[in-house]
Amino acid sequence: MNVELFAHPLSFRRQPQAQADRLAAHGADGVRLAFSYHGGRWLLTTSDPCAVADFRAGQWFRDEAAPVNGNEPALPVLGDDATTATTALLRAGLGVTAWLVGLHQSGPATRHPESALRNAFGHHYRHALCPARPEVRAYAADLVARTARRPGVTGLELEAFGYLGWQHQSAHDKLGTALRPVDRWLLSLCFCSACTERFTDAGIDVPALAETVRATLLAQLAEPREADALGADARAALGSELHDTVLAVRSRTTVTLVRDAVAAAGGLPVSVRTTSDPYACDGKSAADTSALAAAAGALTVTDLSGNHDALRRQLAAAARTGAQVTVGWNLAVGRTTGERQLTDVAQDAYAAGARSLALYAYDLAPAQRLAWLSGLSRPTGCPDTAKPAPSPPIPEPVK
């Protein structure tokens, strides 16, 4: 089992080779490096301790094949930091998986509101592109294809290839009442023209569905109710038959998006960030897990909140598909209580046959915790199975 770290290329701006060598020295096998990412504001812990890194959403590599048609969704190029980081990581002997945040992109969603998710009240989400729209699927496939051609990249990690919701940590988001999990899910239902067509084809009365969603949400704003189990609340809001049809339509849409993206990768291995929770709208691809496994070939399951039991449930669901699995866990303080817990997570991943344990994230967890990595590839107590042979050498990327 490989041990990797998620990382943003900004962490390699200062002394990139020293950062890469540090990871290799602590036993990392590879890095899941953000080639496209949503906006952020990080307080760095390692590459430049206590520095505040502000960055916009977009892509972190330059490519002469980038789209030039301003009438279609496309990502702004924010620099070539991913190329710089890839060069350093390869020199340190580390593998590079390109981590792509796909539809959680404020730039194209703001510039092209017709391509963004549109909720039941007619409001567009400036951070979320809609996976049902053909121009969005084309944008996602193009991003995958161009990234797959980057020198040194040996695989792709797809995040936010599916429906997103209202909740979005940015710009001091505030609300004045209590939303239940079901209300957040209802706010993720899209009623753009493409989603309306798909709902209609499935036999759904779309105006009636939108009215039901609006009535439920307005009632919650007027007089907040306590949450029941999410599935029970969702069925109560829509009725069982409509509920099941809505979930099925969204699942098929997400699987189609992922299938198109995998086809665009040109044979490069792809892993899709997924969840067995059909109501998820937080950046994971919420769809039929077996169908996603068939489309992508590999799945990444994560619980970055630090809930080990939830991670076990996600891991069990993914393992049942027979797909290759990567397990993601948060190394940060407050998410990992100590080295013992991290070893337990690694033990579960290893026992389930995971090909990789990917830890979130370099430069967001205390530098001292890097020393915990060296013993994670085969935790104590696991069967004495040989570690997979390393991949053949990768040519240096062109600067």
N, C-alpha and C positions, 0 to 999 in steps of 0.2 A: 504494500500500500504506500503510495506516494504521500508526502506531506507538502502542501503548497500554502501560499498566502495570497489573498486578494490584495491588490495594491493599485494606487492611482499613480500615473506617470509623474505627477508633480513631486512625488517623494524622491524622484531620481534627478531633480534639477541640480541639487548641490552634491557634488562629488558622486556622480552616478555609479562609477565603478566601485567606490567604497561601499555604497549602499548595497549593491548586488553581492559583493564579496562577503559582506556581513551576513546576508541571508544564507549564502552557501556555507559559511563557516558554522552556522548554527544548525545545519542539517536539513534545510529546505531543499526539496527536489525541483520546485518550479514556482512560478508566479502566475496568477490569473490577473492580467494587467488590463486596466480599463483603456480600451481604444476609443470607446464612446461612453459618455457618462452624463448623468443629470447634473444640474447645478449643485454647488455645495459650499460649505464654510467649515473647514476642518481646523481644529487646534492640534498641531502636529506634536508627536511625542518623541520622534527618533531622528529623522533626517535633519530637522531644524527645530529642536525642542521649543515649544511655546510659541512658535510662529503661527499666525493665522493665515490659512490659505483660502482665499476666496476664488471661486472659479465658476464660469458659466457652463450651461449645458451645451454639449456639442462633441465633436470628434477631435481626438488628440493625435492625429497623423495627417500628413499632407499627401495628396494623391492627385496626379495629373489627370486621372480618369474620373475625378469627382464631377457630379452633375453640374451643369451650368444653366439649366433652365429654371429661372426663378419662379415659374408658375407651378412647380411641383415641390413637395416637401423635401428638404435636404438639410443636413447639419452644417452649422458653421464650423470652420476649421480653426481650432484654438491654439495651434502650434504643432510641433513635430516631436513632442516630448515622449510619445509612445515609442517612436523609432529610437530615440536616444536611450531610453530605458531598456528596450529589447537588445540593443547592441551590448550594453553592460551586462545584462543578465546572461546572455549567451556566452560571453567571455568568462563569466563566473561558473559556467557549466550548468546553468539552470534552464529548464524548459519554459517556454512562454505560451500560455493560452490567452488568446485575445478575448477579453471580457467586454461584451457589447450590451449596453443599456439601450434597448431599441425604441419602444413607443413612449417611454417616459422622457419626453424631450420638449422643453418649453419653447425653444426657438421655432421649429416648424409648426407646432400646435398654435402658437400665437400668430405667426405670419399667415397661416392657412387655417382659420377657424373652421372652414368647411370640412377639413380633414380631421378635426378634433372630435373627441367624444362629446355628445350633446345629450344632456339629461332630460328627464321628463318635463321639466319646466322650460326647456328650450335654451338652457345656458350651456355654453361651450367651456370645456376645461382647458385652460391654457398650458397645462403640463402633460396632456394625455392625448395621443393620437388614437384613432379608432381602428382596430384590426380588421373590421369588415370592409373598409374602403379600399378599392383597387389601387389607388395611388399610394396608399400607406403600405400595402403589401409590396408594391413595386419598390418603394423607398427602402423597406426593410431588407428585401432581397438584394438590392444594390449595395447597401451597407455591408451585408454579409459577404457578398462576392468580392468587394474591394478589399475588405479586411483579410479575407482568406488568401489573397495574393501577396500579403505583406511578407517580406523576407523574414524567416526565422519563426514565424507563427506556426505552431504544430497542432492547434485545436482552437475551438471557439466555445465560449460560454455565453449563452443567450439569456439575458434577463429582461423583464418587461416586454415580453413578446406575448401580449394578450390584453385583456381589458383591465384598466386601472379605475380607481374610484375617486371620490371627491377629496378624501383626506390626503394632504400633501404638505410635508413639513417645509414651509418657506414663507417668507414675507409676513411673519407673525400671524399665521392663520388663527382665527378665533371664531368661536360660536358661543351663543348664549343659552344653550339648552343641552340636554343630554340625548345624544343619538345612540340608539341601540346598534349592535352589530348588523341587524337586519336593515336598519335605516341607511347605514353606510353602504350596504350592498345595493339597496334600491337606488341610491344616488349614483351607482356605477352603471346602471342600465342605460344603454345608449339608444337614442331615437333619431339618429341621423338617417339620411335617405337610404344608405346601404343597409343599416341594421333594420330599418323599417321594412325594406324589401325582404330580407331574410326572415323576419318575424312573420310577415304576411304569407310567404311561401310555406311556412310551417303551420298555417291555419290560425294564426293569432290575430285577434281584433286589436290592432295596434292603438287606435285612439282610446279604446276601453282600457287597455293595459296602462297607458300613460296616465289616464285619469285615476286608476286605482293606485298607482305609485304616488301621484300627487296627493291624493286624499290621505293615504297612510302617513306620508311625511308631514303634511300640514297638521294632522291630528297629533303627531308626536311633538311638533313644535308648540302646539297650543297647550297640550297637557301631557307632559312626559310620562311614559309608562315604563315599568321595569322590564328588563329583557328576560325572555325565556330562552330555551335552547334556540340557536340560530335557525336550524332547519324547521322547527315548529313555528317560529315567528314568520318565516318566509312563506310557508304553506298557508298560514292563517291570513297573510296579507294578500296572496294571489290566488289561493285555491290550489289544490294538489295538481290538477291537470295542467293548468296554465304554468304553474311553478316548474313542473318537470319539462315542459316544452321550452320555456325560456332558458333553462339550464342547458338543455340539449343543443339549442341553436348557438348559444355562446361557446359551448364546448367545441362544436364543429368548426366554428369560425376561428377559434384559437388554434386548433389542430391544423387547419388549412394554412394559416399564417406560418406556423412552425415548419410545415412540410415544404412550403415555398422557400423558406429561408435555408433549410437544409439542402435543398436542391441547388441553391445558389452557391453553396460552399464548395462545390466542385470536388467532392470526395474528402475534404478535410473533416476530421472528427468533430462532431458537434454535441454539446450537452446543453439541455434546456433546463432552466431553473423552474421547478414545478412544485405543485402541492396537490395533495389529495382532497383539500378543502374546496368544494365547488363554488363557494361564495367568496373566495379570496379575490381581492382587487388591489393588491399592494405591490405589484411588480413580478409576482410569480405567475407562471402560465397555469391558470385554473381550467382544467379540462379533464376528460377521461384519461387517467394515467396510462392505461395500456395503449390507447391510441397515440398519446404523445410519445411513449417509448418506441412504438413502431415507426413514428414519423422521424424521431431524432436519433434513435439508437442508443442514447445515453441520457441520464437524468441527473440533475443536481438537486439535492434536497437540503434545505437549511432551516435552522431556527436560530436567528440572530438575537432573539430576546433572552436567551439563556434558559429556555424551558427544555430540559433534557428529555422528559417524558414525551413532549410533543415531537421532538426530533425522532425519538424511537418510533413513534407512530408513522411519521412520514417515511422513515427509512424502511419500515416493514412494508408499507404500501408500494414503494418503489421497487423493493427487492422482489416482490411477487411478479413483477412484469418480466423478469429475466434480463432486463437491460443493465448495461454498465451504470454504476452509481458513483457519484461524488457526494460526499457529506460535507456540508458547510456549517461552521460553528464560529461564534464570536469570541475572540481572545481578549476583548476589552474588560476592564474592571467593571464589576456590576453584572457582567454576563457570564464570565468564568470566575468562579469563586476562588480557585486555586489550582495547582498542578494536578492534584488528585482527581478533580472533576474532569480536567482536560484528558487525563489518561483514561478515565471511564468512557468518555465520548469516543476516543480513539479505539478503545476496546470494542465498543458496539459497532463502529464502522468496519473494523477489521473482521470481526466475526460475521458480519453480513456480506462480506466479500467486496466491500467498496474498493474502487481502484485508487481513490484519493481522498484525503482529508484536507479540505481547503479552509484556512482560518482567516477571519475578517478582523482587522485588516492591518497591513503594515502601515505604521505611522499613526495608528489610532489606538494601539495597545502599548502598554509600558515596554520599553526596550528590553528590560530585564526578563520579560516573559519569552523572548526569543530562545533563551537557554532551555526552555521546556521542549523544544521541537525535536531534539535529537533522538529521543526515545520513543517517538510516536509511531514510527513506521510499522513496528511490531510490538505492541504493548506487552508488558510482562503478563504471563499467564496464557497468552495466545499460542496456538499450535506453532511449532517451529517450521514455518513454511518459508521457502526462499523468496526474497524480494524480487519482483519482476526485473528482467534485464533492462538496462537503460536504453533509451531510444538512440539510434545512430546519430553521429555528429550532424549538427545543423549549420549550414553555411552562414557566414556573417551577413547581416543585412547591409544593403547599400546605404551609405550615409547621405 
